[in-house]
Amino acid sequence: MAVDEAAHKIEVPLKALLGVDLTGTPLVTEALNTAAPKPGGKRPRFSGYERDTQAWTNAHEGAMNLARGCKMRLRNLAEHHEEFGRDVALEALAAFSLLARWIESAEIVEG
């Protein structure tokens, strides 16, 4: 299903970036949380926001929560419980597309 493929396209580069053996919600939570990367670790960070401001926190926590929602509500339910109709599937793909755009445009910072 296309929703599962969209979710996978986000996971693969995040796993490679972080060098972790996580998937799904734990992976996007680890990647997008506001904690500094661990020594030797990496995290995507959104430019245009001064660190530790409310805007910076909103950008990162908002992306993390969208990613968690995409994984939990869209990918997991589509894979295991629900069959989406065409309109819902297109909207799910749009959500994954926005998330992918944000992640691809992020600066990578190292700990």
N, C-alpha and C positions, 0 to 999 in steps of 0.2 A: 504494500500500500504506500502511496505517496507520502503520507504523513510520517510513517515510520522511516522512510528514506530521508526525509527532510531532517528528522531528529538525528539520524545517523551522520548526516553531513555536518552537523554541528559538533557531535561528539568526537569524531576522528581528529580534527585539528586541535581541539582542546586537550584530548588525551596526550597527543604528541607534544604540545606546548608544555603541559604540566609534568609530563613524564610520570604519570600515575596510572594505576590499574583500577580506575573508578569508571563507572558508567552512570547514566541517568541523572537523577536528582543529586546524588552525592557529588558527581563530577561538576555539574554547573554551579553548585553551591561552593565547592572548593575553588573553582576558577574565578567566580565573580564576586566573592565576598569582599568586604572592605579591609580585611586584615592585610598587613604587609606580607609580601611573599616570604616564605621561609628562606634561610640562607641556601643559595644555590637554586632556589625555586623561581618560578616566573608566574606572572599574572597579567591578564589584559587590563589596561587602564584607559579610560576615556579622556581624551585631551579636551582642553577648553574649560576645565573646572579646576579651581585652586584646591589642592588637597586639604581634606578635613573641614571643608565648608559644607553647608547644608546642600548646596547644589551638587557637589562632588559625591556626597553620600547618597543623595537621591538618584543620581545617574547610575551608580554602581549597584545599590540595593534594588532599584527599580528594574535594572537589567537582570539581576540575579532572580528576583521574584517572577519576572516574566518567563525566564528560562525554566525555573522550577515549575511554574504553572503549565508551560508547554510540555514539559516532560510528564508531569503527573496527570493533568486533565486531558491533554490531547494525545500524546504518544502512548502512554500506558493504557488508557481506556480504549483507544483505537486498536491497539494490539491485542488486548485481552478480553474486552467486554462489550464494546460498542462498534457498530458499523455506522460511520458517518454518512450522511447524505451529501450530495454534491456541494451544496452551498456551505455547509459546515466544514467540509474538507478543504474547500478553497480558502475559507477564512483561517483555518488552522495553518495552511501553507503560508498565508500572508504573515501570520504571527511568527512562524519559524524564519521566514525571509527577513523580517525586520530584525529579529534577534541575530541572525547570521550577519547582516549588514553591520550592526553595532560591533560585533566581535571582530569581524574582519578589519574594521576601521580603527580598532583600539591599538594603542601603543603597548608594547610588551615591556614590562618592568621586571627587573631581577632583584632577588633578595640578597 
